[in-house]
Amino acid sequence: MVKTRMQTNWHKGLMTLLIIGLVVLSSFNIADEKAHRLINQAMLSAAGSYTIARSLDAAISTLQSSEVSAGVFSIDIGQVLNPVSDLINKFSDIMVMSFTSLSLQKVLLLIPK
């Protein structure tokens, strides 16, 4: 398909209007404000998840030292809860990395101002 001169000029004009529109929209800081709100919400969520994970790990650590015995049988609860404790520790490490990433994003958003 061969483009005519009129179609080419129309595409150039449309692209020019699109670029001008994007420049005008960027001056209103709408996207920046929304990004700040979303990052703040994500930071609160990550901090809350980390707090809950560390609290659960503390509770499990307390339970790991206990032992239940009934007659001849004895069950060491710590051995049963050890994989759960490891999983929670890994999750809390991921939450620390997530919070660090979000903090860096927040700093990068504040640089242009």
Phi, psi and chi 1 to 4 in degrees:
 res  aa     phi    psi   chi1   chi2   chi3   chi4
   1 MET       -  128.2 -179.6  175.5  155.0      -
   2 VAL   -94.3  126.7  177.8      -      -      -
   3 LYS   -84.6  136.0  -70.7 -173.2  179.1 -177.4
   4 THR   -83.4  166.8   63.8      -      -      -
   5 ARG   -61.8  -35.9  179.0  177.8 -137.8  140.9
   6 MET   -66.2  -41.9 -171.4  171.7  162.6      -
   7 GLN   -65.5  -40.5  -73.6  176.3  -28.6      -
   8 THR   -63.6  -44.6  -54.8      -      -      -
   9 ASN   -64.5  -37.7  -72.9  -21.6      -      -
  10 TRP   -64.1  -42.1 -173.8   79.8      -      -
  11 HIS   -64.8  -41.3  -75.0  -82.0      -      -
  12 LYS   -63.7  -41.9  -73.7 -179.0 -177.7  178.4
  13 GLY   -64.7  -41.1      -      -      -      -
  14 LEU   -64.2  -43.4 -176.5   63.8      -      -
  15 MET   -63.9  -39.5  -70.9  -58.3  -71.1      -
  16 THR   -63.0  -45.5  -57.0      -      -      -
  17 LEU   -62.7  -39.0  -74.3  175.0      -      -
  18 LEU   -63.3  -44.9 -178.0   65.0      -      -
  19 ILE   -65.4  -43.1  -69.1  170.9      -      -
  20 ILE   -62.3  -41.4  -70.2  171.2      -      -
  21 GLY   -62.3  -41.2      -      -      -      -
  22 LEU   -66.1  -38.3  -72.2  173.4      -      -
  23 VAL   -64.9  -42.2  169.0      -      -      -
  24 VAL   -65.0  -44.1  168.5      -      -      -
  25 LEU   -63.5  -36.0  -81.1  175.7      -      -
  26 SER   -69.3  -22.5   68.6      -      -      -
  27 SER   -75.6  -15.7   66.8      -      -      -
  28 PHE   -84.1   -9.6  -68.6  127.1      -      -
  29 ASN    59.6   25.6  -67.8  -30.1      -      -
  30 ILE   -65.8  -44.2  -64.8  170.3      -      -
  31 ALA   -66.4  -38.5      -      -      -      -
  32 ASP   -63.3  -42.9  -74.1  -13.4      -      -
  33 GLU   -64.1  -41.3  -68.4  171.5    9.5      -
  34 LYS   -65.9  -40.5 -177.0  168.2  176.8  123.1
  35 ALA   -62.8  -41.1      -      -      -      -
  36 HIS   -61.0  -44.2  -79.6  -73.3      -      -
  37 ARG   -62.3  -46.1  -88.2 -163.3  -42.4  -87.5
  38 LEU   -64.9  -40.4  -70.6  173.9      -      -
  39 ILE   -67.5  -40.0  -72.6  176.8      -      -
  40 ASN   -61.5  -42.9  -72.7  -21.5      -      -
  41 GLN   -64.4  -41.7  -71.0  172.6   -8.1      -
  42 ALA   -66.7  -36.5      -      -      -      -
  43 MET   -66.2  -40.8  -73.1  176.7   79.7      -
  44 LEU   -63.2  -41.9  -75.8  173.4      -      -
  45 SER   -64.5  -43.8  177.8      -      -      -
  46 ALA   -65.5  -41.2      -      -      -      -
  47 ALA   -65.9  -41.1      -      -      -      -
  48 GLY   -64.9  -41.7      -      -      -      -
  49 SER   -64.0  -41.0  -63.3      -      -      -
  50 TYR   -63.4  -43.6  175.7   77.9      -      -
  51 THR   -62.6  -44.2  -56.3      -      -      -
  52 ILE   -64.6  -42.4  -69.9  170.3      -      -
  53 ALA   -63.3  -43.1      -      -      -      -
  54 ARG   -68.4  -35.4  -65.4  -51.7  -67.3  171.5
  55 SER   -65.9  -43.0  -61.1      -      -      -
  56 LEU   -62.8  -39.6  -80.7  172.3      -      -
  57 ASP   -64.6  -39.0 -171.4   45.0      -      -
  58 ALA   -64.7  -42.2      -      -      -      -
  59 ALA   -65.2  -40.8      -      -      -      -
  60 ILE   -68.0  -37.6  -72.3  173.7      -      -
  61 SER   -61.4  -37.1  -66.7      -      -      -
  62 THR   -66.6  -42.2  -56.1      -      -      -
  63 LEU   -70.7  -25.4  -71.6  173.9      -      -
  64 GLN   -65.8  -23.6  -79.9 -179.1  -30.8      -
  65 SER   -84.1   -5.3   62.1      -      -      -
  66 SER   -93.9  158.6   61.4      -      -      -
  67 GLU  -138.5  137.4 -176.0  176.7  -44.4      -
  68 VAL  -110.7  128.7  175.4      -      -      -
  69 SER  -129.4  138.7   59.4      -      -      -
  70 ALA  -134.4   99.6      -      -      -      -
  71 GLY    67.4 -115.7      -      -      -      -
  72 VAL   -82.8  -28.8 -177.3      -      -      -
  73 PHE   -87.6  143.6  -62.7  106.0      -      -
  74 SER  -137.6  129.8  175.7      -      -      -
  75 ILE  -117.8  125.5  -61.7  173.6      -      -
  76 ASP   -88.8  108.5 -172.6   13.8      -      -
  77 ILE   -64.0  -30.6  -65.1  177.6      -      -
  78 GLY   -59.5  -37.4      -      -      -      -
  79 GLN   -68.6  -33.4  -64.4  -61.3  -38.4      -
  80 VAL   -73.2  -38.5  174.7      -      -      -
  81 LEU   -88.1   -5.7  -65.7  176.4      -      -
  82 ASN   -60.4  -45.2 -159.5   19.5      -      -
  83 PRO   -63.2  -36.0  -20.8   30.0      -      -
  84 VAL   -66.0  -41.4  175.3      -      -      -
  85 SER   -62.6  -41.9  177.8      -      -      -
  86 ASP   -62.4  -42.2  -69.2  -18.5      -      -
  87 LEU   -63.0  -43.0 -178.8   67.5      -      -
  88 ILE   -66.2  -38.0  -69.5  174.4      -      -
  89 ASN   -62.5  -43.3  -81.2  -30.9      -      -
  90 LYS   -64.8  -40.0  -71.3  178.3 -177.1  176.9
  91 PHE   -63.1  -41.8  177.1   76.4      -      -
  92 SER   -67.5  -33.3   65.5      -      -      -
  93 ASP   -64.0  -39.9  -69.5  -17.5      -      -
  94 ILE   -65.6  -38.1  -69.8  171.1      -      -
  95 MET   -66.1  -34.9  -73.7  -63.1  101.8      -
  96 VAL   -64.3  -44.3  168.0      -      -      -
  97 MET   -64.1  -38.3  -72.5 -172.9  -77.8      -
  98 SER   -64.2  -45.6  170.6      -      -      -
  99 PHE   -64.6  -38.5 -166.1   80.6      -      -
 100 THR   -63.7  -44.2  -56.7      -      -      -
 101 SER   -61.7  -44.2  170.5      -      -      -
 102 LEU   -65.2  -37.3  -70.1  166.2      -      -
 103 SER   -63.9  -41.5  -60.8      -      -      -
 104 LEU   -64.2  -40.5 -179.8   61.3      -      -
 105 GLN   -62.6  -38.8  -69.5  175.0   37.2      -
 106 LYS   -63.3  -43.5 -176.5   82.4  170.2  173.9
 107 VAL   -62.3  -43.6  167.9      -      -      -
 108 LEU   -64.6  -31.8  -68.0  174.5      -      -
 109 LEU   -71.0  -28.2  -85.8  174.6      -      -
 110 LEU   -82.6  -17.2  -66.8  174.9      -      -
 111 ILE   -59.4  -47.9  -72.6  175.1      -      -
 112 PRO   -63.7  -20.7  -19.5   28.7      -      -
 113 LYS   -81.2      -  -67.9 -176.5  178.0 -176.9
